[in-house]
Amino acid sequence: MSENAPIFPTVEFRRRIKALQSEMARDGLDAALLTTPADVFYTTGFLTRFWESPARPWFVVVPAAGDPIAVIPTIGAALMGRCWITDIRTWDAPDPVDDGVSLLADTLTDLVPTSGRIGIPMGLESHLRMPIADFLRLQGRIAPRQIVDGTRAICRVREIKSEAEIAKIRASCAVADAAFARVPEFVRPGVPLSQVFRDFQVALLQEGADWVSYVAGGAGPGGYGDVISPADSRPLRAGDVLMLDTGAVRDGYFCDFDRNFAIGRAADEVRRAHAALYAATDVALAELRPGMLARDAHRIMSDALQRQGAVAGAGRLGHGLGLNLTEWPSFTPLDTTELRAGMVLTLEPGVEIAAGRILVHEENIVLRSDGPELLSRRAPVELPEIMQ
């Protein structure tokens, strides 16, 4: 991607803003205030790693009609100027006295009537990326205008991916597919798990990832204990099962899937666990349809695992995917989110092999009107074995 090339054409962003404004109208919102990297990128195309610095807040205001307004630190003006929006208001940041609060308040009071409602994401998987003290000051400055929960409108729009977005996620998955194919190049008995993690990240970057925000996994005899612990220096041994999981990013979009590898010959119980996970994924690929609920996906995979004689792992069995590594919905027994065509999702069944030993498997899909379409390359039917 050229430094000056937009990720998407302007028509894609106008489509998103029109859809968001339609949902805002349904919820009686006169404006939406967005502060997080994913929401800012979604509405403007502003893509940067500078978000890693917490020193400066960034704001995008989406009015009930018309184009968004960026209220941002001066350091971001040049990059935002290469995006599609033209109304860019800046202040010199960080300012310990008034870090954009007055400029943002003036923008909102100009756009929103005194009796108006300003929506910001307040629900699950949301956060406010500005100091709480500044947020309270902002509320006082714009009163009697109300700041209300705008989660539904924003989630409703972002959860359906356009074909342009799906192509980006597919490309990110292809990067991970290529890196997973190279695992036998750097994995063998005696190599510490920490080195495996480093080599895997190198492979992801070499295969085209812009950055690797997430690498996780585990390794242990006959399975692993969890999938979120940092890699340690324990060397791989014959009889171990290695799992690698990645959230590589390309053009701002994540993939999120894992692969399992046996070090040496896999034990029969490990083979059975892998077969059960593969079968449960196959059932989900065959049965998921728009109109089902997130909890239906959990039930489908849980039931399939039980039919295989496996003990389903606790927790969710998949989730949404896109500008964040994990997005709504969650495949749990409690999530009643309707599944709709155009959602990009993960299928992530897990099983307990024995006390303290698990095996998980994950694929990435887009849900079409006639069922799932794989975005990740399907894992091998047989658990790969690394013998050397």
C-alpha positions as CSV (number, residue, x, y, z in Angstrom):
1,M,0.0,0.0,0.0
2,S,1.4,3.4,-1.0
3,E,1.7,5.9,1.8
4,N,-0.6,8.3,0.1
5,A,-3.1,5.8,-1.4
6,P,-6.5,5.6,0.3
7,I,-7.5,2.2,1.7
8,F,-11.0,2.5,0.1
9,P,-12.5,4.9,-2.4
10,T,-14.6,7.8,-1.1
11,V,-17.8,6.0,-2.3
12,E,-17.2,3.3,0.3
13,F,-17.0,5.8,3.2
14,R,-20.1,7.7,2.0
15,R,-22.0,4.4,2.0
16,R,-20.9,3.8,5.6
17,I,-21.8,7.3,6.7
18,K,-25.2,7.1,5.0
19,A,-25.9,3.8,6.7
20,L,-24.8,5.1,10.1
21,Q,-26.9,8.2,9.8
22,S,-29.9,6.1,8.9
23,E,-29.5,4.1,12.1
24,M,-28.9,7.3,14.1
25,A,-32.2,8.6,12.9
26,R,-33.9,5.5,14.1
27,D,-32.4,6.1,17.5
28,G,-33.2,9.8,17.6
29,L,-29.5,10.8,17.6
30,D,-28.5,14.2,16.3
31,A,-24.8,13.3,16.2
32,A,-22.4,10.5,17.0
33,L,-19.1,11.1,18.8
34,L,-16.4,8.5,18.0
35,T,-13.1,8.2,19.8
36,T,-11.6,4.8,19.2
37,P,-9.1,3.7,16.4
38,A,-11.5,1.3,14.8
39,D,-14.4,3.8,14.7
40,V,-12.2,6.6,13.5
41,F,-10.8,4.5,10.7
42,Y,-14.2,3.1,9.8
43,T,-15.6,6.6,9.2
44,T,-12.6,8.4,7.8
45,G,-9.9,6.0,6.6
46,F,-7.4,7.4,9.0
47,L,-5.0,4.5,9.6
48,T,-2.0,4.9,11.8
49,R,0.0,3.1,14.5
50,F,0.2,6.4,16.4
51,W,-2.8,5.2,18.5
52,E,-0.2,3.3,20.5
53,S,0.6,6.7,22.2
54,P,-2.1,7.5,24.8
55,A,-1.0,11.1,25.1
56,R,-3.5,12.5,22.7
57,P,-7.3,12.0,22.2
58,W,-8.8,12.0,18.7
59,F,-12.5,12.7,17.8
60,V,-14.8,12.2,14.9
61,V,-18.2,13.8,14.9
62,V,-20.8,12.3,12.6
63,P,-23.8,14.7,12.2
64,A,-27.3,13.7,11.4
65,A,-26.7,14.8,7.8
66,G,-23.6,15.7,5.9
67,D,-20.0,14.6,6.2
68,P,-18.1,13.8,9.4
69,I,-15.9,16.3,11.1
70,A,-12.5,15.4,12.5
71,V,-11.4,17.2,15.7
72,I,-7.8,16.0,16.1
73,P,-4.4,17.0,17.3
74,T,-2.4,19.0,14.8
75,I,0.1,16.2,14.4
76,G,-2.6,14.2,12.5
77,A,-3.7,16.9,10.1
78,A,-1.5,15.8,7.2
79,L,-2.6,12.2,7.3
80,M,-6.3,13.1,7.9
81,G,-6.0,15.5,4.9
82,R,-5.2,12.5,2.7
83,C,-8.5,10.9,3.8
84,W,-11.8,11.7,2.2
85,I,-13.3,14.2,4.7
86,T,-12.5,17.9,4.3
87,D,-13.6,19.5,7.6
88,I,-10.6,18.9,9.9
89,R,-10.3,21.0,13.0
90,T,-7.1,20.8,15.0
91,W,-5.4,21.9,18.3
92,D,-1.9,21.7,19.5
93,A,-1.7,18.6,21.6
94,P,-1.1,17.5,24.3
95,D,-2.5,20.5,26.1
96,P,-2.6,19.9,29.9
97,V,-5.2,22.7,30.3
98,D,-7.6,22.2,27.4
99,D,-6.8,19.1,25.3
100,G,-9.3,19.6,22.6
101,V,-12.3,19.9,24.9
102,S,-13.3,23.5,23.9
103,L,-12.8,22.8,20.2
104,L,-14.9,19.6,20.4
105,A,-17.6,21.4,22.5
106,D,-17.8,24.2,20.0
107,T,-18.2,21.7,17.2
108,L,-21.0,19.8,18.9
109,T,-22.9,22.9,20.0
110,D,-22.7,24.3,16.4
111,L,-24.1,21.0,15.0
112,V,-26.6,19.9,17.6
113,P,-29.7,21.8,18.9
114,T,-29.9,22.5,22.6
115,S,-32.4,19.7,23.0
116,G,-30.4,17.3,20.9
117,R,-28.9,13.9,21.7
118,I,-25.3,12.8,21.0
119,G,-24.6,9.1,20.8
120,I,-21.4,7.5,21.8
121,P,-20.7,3.7,22.2
122,M,-21.3,2.7,25.8
123,G,-22.1,-1.0,25.5
124,L,-20.1,-4.2,25.4
125,E,-16.7,-4.1,23.6
126,S,-16.7,-0.3,23.7
127,H,-14.6,2.2,25.5
128,L,-14.1,6.0,25.7
129,R,-10.7,7.0,24.5
130,M,-10.4,10.3,26.3
131,P,-9.7,11.3,29.9
132,I,-12.8,10.9,32.1
133,A,-12.2,14.3,33.6
134,D,-12.3,15.8,30.1
135,F,-15.4,13.9,29.2
136,L,-17.2,15.4,32.3
137,R,-16.0,18.8,31.3
138,L,-17.4,18.3,27.8
139,Q,-20.8,17.3,29.2
140,G,-20.9,20.5,31.1
141,R,-19.8,22.6,28.2
142,I,-22.5,21.2,25.8
143,A,-25.4,21.1,28.3
144,P,-28.4,20.9,28.0
145,R,-27.5,18.6,25.1
146,Q,-27.5,15.0,26.2
147,I,-24.8,12.3,25.6
148,V,-26.6,9.0,25.3
149,D,-25.8,5.4,24.4
150,G,-25.2,5.1,20.7
151,T,-23.9,1.5,20.7
152,R,-26.8,0.0,18.7
153,A,-26.5,2.3,15.7
154,I,-22.7,1.9,15.4
155,C,-22.7,-1.8,15.9
156,R,-25.6,-2.4,13.5
157,V,-23.6,-0.8,10.7
158,R,-20.2,-2.0,11.4
159,E,-21.2,-5.7,11.9
160,I,-22.1,-6.0,8.2
161,K,-19.0,-5.9,6.1
162,S,-19.0,-4.6,2.5
163,E,-17.4,-6.7,-0.2
164,A,-14.5,-4.3,-0.1
165,E,-14.0,-5.0,3.6
166,I,-14.4,-8.8,3.1
167,A,-11.7,-8.6,0.5
168,K,-9.3,-7.0,3.0
169,I,-10.1,-9.7,5.6
170,R,-9.6,-12.4,3.0
171,A,-6.2,-10.9,2.2
172,S,-5.2,-10.8,5.9
173,C,-6.3,-14.5,6.2
174,A,-4.1,-15.3,3.1
175,V,-1.1,-13.8,4.9
176,A,-1.7,-16.1,7.9
177,D,-2.3,-19.1,5.7
178,A,1.1,-18.6,4.1
179,A,2.8,-18.2,7.5
180,F,1.2,-21.3,8.9
181,A,2.4,-23.3,5.9
182,R,5.9,-22.3,6.9
183,V,5.7,-23.5,10.5
184,P,7.6,-26.7,9.8
185,E,10.5,-24.6,8.7
186,F,11.2,-23.3,12.2
187,V,9.4,-25.7,14.5
188,R,11.2,-28.9,15.7
189,P,11.9,-30.6,19.0
190,G,14.2,-28.6,21.2
191,V,13.2,-25.2,20.0
192,P,11.8,-23.0,22.8
193,L,8.2,-21.9,22.5
194,S,9.3,-18.2,22.8
195,Q,11.5,-18.6,19.7
196,V,8.6,-20.2,17.8
197,F,6.5,-17.2,18.6
198,R,9.2,-14.8,17.3
199,D,9.8,-16.8,14.2
200,F,6.0,-17.0,13.5
201,Q,5.7,-13.2,13.8
202,V,8.7,-12.8,11.4
203,A,6.9,-15.2,8.9
204,L,3.7,-13.2,9.1
205,L,5.5,-10.0,8.3
206,Q,7.5,-11.6,5.5
207,E,4.2,-12.9,4.0
208,G,2.7,-9.4,3.9
209,A,1.3,-8.4,7.3
210,D,1.5,-4.7,8.0
211,W,1.9,-5.5,11.6
212,V,1.2,-8.4,14.0
213,S,-1.0,-7.1,16.9
214,Y,-1.6,-10.5,18.3
215,V,0.2,-13.8,18.6
216,A,-0.9,-16.4,21.1
217,G,-0.9,-20.1,21.6
218,G,0.4,-22.8,23.8
219,A,2.3,-26.1,23.8
220,G,2.3,-29.0,26.2
221,P,2.2,-32.8,26.4
222,G,-1.0,-34.1,24.9
223,G,-2.5,-30.6,24.8
224,Y,-2.0,-27.2,26.3
225,G,-3.4,-25.5,29.5
226,D,-4.5,-22.2,28.0
227,V,-4.2,-20.1,24.9
228,I,-3.4,-16.6,26.3
229,S,-0.2,-17.0,28.4
230,P,3.0,-15.5,27.1
231,A,5.4,-17.9,25.5
232,D,8.1,-19.3,27.8
233,S,11.5,-20.8,27.2
234,R,10.5,-24.4,27.6
235,P,11.7,-26.4,24.6
236,L,9.3,-28.3,22.5
237,R,9.4,-32.1,23.1
238,A,8.1,-35.1,21.3
239,G,4.5,-35.7,22.4
240,D,3.7,-32.0,22.7
241,V,0.8,-30.3,20.8
242,L,1.7,-26.8,19.6
243,M,-1.0,-24.3,18.8
244,L,-0.4,-20.9,17.2
245,D,-3.0,-18.2,16.9
246,T,-2.7,-14.9,15.1
247,G,-4.3,-11.6,14.7
248,A,-2.2,-10.3,11.8
249,V,-3.3,-7.0,10.3
250,R,-3.3,-5.9,6.6
251,D,-4.8,-2.6,5.5
252,G,-6.3,-2.2,9.0
253,Y,-8.2,-5.5,9.0
254,F,-7.6,-8.5,11.2
255,C,-7.5,-12.2,10.6
256,D,-8.0,-14.4,13.7
257,F,-7.5,-18.1,13.4
258,D,-5.2,-20.8,14.8
259,R,-3.6,-24.1,13.8
260,N,-2.5,-27.1,15.8
261,F,0.7,-29.2,15.2
262,A,1.8,-32.4,16.9
263,I,5.5,-32.7,17.8
264,G,6.2,-36.2,16.8
265,R,3.5,-38.8,16.7
266,A,0.2,-37.6,18.1
267,A,-1.4,-39.6,20.8
268,D,-4.8,-41.3,20.0
269,E,-6.7,-39.0,22.4
270,V,-5.2,-35.9,20.7
271,R,-6.2,-37.3,17.2
272,R,-9.7,-37.9,18.5
273,A,-9.9,-34.4,19.9
274,H,-8.7,-32.9,16.6
275,A,-11.3,-35.0,14.7
276,A,-14.1,-33.8,17.0
277,L,-13.1,-30.1,16.5
278,Y,-12.9,-30.6,12.7
279,A,-16.3,-32.3,12.7
280,A,-17.9,-29.6,14.8
281,T,-16.6,-27.0,12.4
282,D,-17.9,-28.9,9.5
283,V,-21.4,-28.9,11.0
284,A,-21.3,-25.2,11.6
285,L,-20.1,-24.6,8.0
286,A,-23.1,-26.7,6.8
287,E,-25.8,-25.4,9.1
288,L,-25.3,-21.7,10.0
289,R,-27.7,-19.4,8.2
290,P,-28.7,-15.7,8.5
291,G,-31.6,-15.3,10.9
292,M,-30.1,-17.6,13.5
293,L,-28.9,-16.1,16.7
294,A,-25.4,-16.1,18.1
295,R,-26.4,-18.6,20.7
296,D,-27.6,-21.0,18.0
297,A,-24.0,-21.1,16.6
298,H,-22.8,-22.1,20.1
299,R,-25.5,-24.8,20.4
300,I,-24.6,-26.2,16.9
301,M,-21.0,-26.6,17.7
302,S,-21.5,-27.8,21.3
303,D,-24.0,-30.4,20.2
304,A,-21.7,-31.6,17.4
305,L,-18.8,-32.0,19.9
306,Q,-21.0,-34.0,22.2
307,R,-22.0,-36.3,19.4
308,Q,-18.3,-36.9,18.8
309,G,-18.0,-37.9,22.5
310,A,-15.9,-34.8,23.3
311,V,-16.2,-32.5,26.3
312,A,-16.9,-29.0,24.9
313,G,-14.6,-26.3,26.3
314,A,-16.2,-23.5,28.4
315,G,-16.6,-20.0,27.1
316,R,-17.5,-18.7,23.7
317,L,-17.0,-20.7,20.5
318,G,-16.5,-17.8,18.1
319,H,-17.1,-14.1,17.6
320,G,-17.2,-11.3,15.1
321,L,-14.0,-10.1,13.3
322,G,-12.9,-7.0,11.3
323,L,-11.3,-3.8,12.4
324,N,-10.8,-5.3,15.8
325,L,-9.4,-8.7,16.6
326,T,-12.6,-9.6,18.3
327,E,-16.0,-7.9,17.6
328,W,-19.5,-8.6,18.5
329,P,-21.4,-11.0,18.6
330,S,-20.0,-13.7,20.8
331,F,-21.0,-17.3,20.3
332,T,-22.2,-18.1,23.9
333,P,-25.5,-19.5,25.2
334,L,-26.5,-16.0,26.3
335,D,-25.9,-13.9,23.1
336,T,-29.1,-13.3,21.2
337,T,-27.6,-11.2,18.4
338,E,-29.2,-12.0,15.1
339,L,-26.7,-13.4,12.5
340,R,-27.0,-11.5,9.3
341,A,-25.6,-12.0,5.8
342,G,-22.3,-10.0,5.5
343,M,-21.1,-10.7,9.0
344,V,-17.5,-11.9,9.2
345,L,-17.2,-14.4,12.1
346,T,-14.9,-17.0,13.6
347,L,-15.8,-20.6,14.3
348,E,-13.8,-21.5,17.4
349,P,-14.8,-24.8,19.1
350,G,-12.7,-26.1,21.9
351,V,-12.5,-29.4,23.8
352,E,-11.1,-30.5,27.1
353,I,-8.9,-33.6,26.6
354,A,-8.1,-34.1,30.3
355,A,-7.8,-31.9,33.4
356,G,-5.6,-29.0,32.4
357,R,-5.3,-30.0,28.8
358,I,-7.4,-28.5,26.0
359,L,-7.4,-28.3,22.2
360,V,-9.0,-25.4,20.2
361,H,-9.6,-24.8,16.5
362,E,-10.5,-21.7,14.7
363,E,-11.6,-20.7,11.2
364,N,-12.7,-17.4,9.7
365,I,-15.9,-17.1,7.6
366,V,-18.2,-14.6,6.0
367,L,-21.9,-15.5,6.4
368,R,-23.7,-15.4,3.1
369,S,-27.4,-15.8,2.4
370,D,-26.9,-19.5,1.7
371,G,-24.4,-20.1,4.5
372,P,-20.8,-19.6,5.5
373,E,-18.0,-18.9,3.0
374,L,-14.5,-19.7,4.3
375,L,-12.0,-16.8,4.4
376,S,-9.2,-18.8,6.0
377,R,-7.9,-21.9,4.2
378,R,-9.5,-25.0,5.8
379,A,-7.2,-26.7,8.3
380,P,-6.0,-30.2,7.4
381,V,-8.4,-33.1,8.2
382,E,-5.5,-34.9,10.0
383,L,-3.5,-33.2,12.7
384,P,-0.1,-32.2,11.1
385,E,2.9,-34.0,12.7
386,I,6.3,-32.4,12.8
387,M,8.8,-35.2,13.1
388,Q,12.3,-33.7,12.8
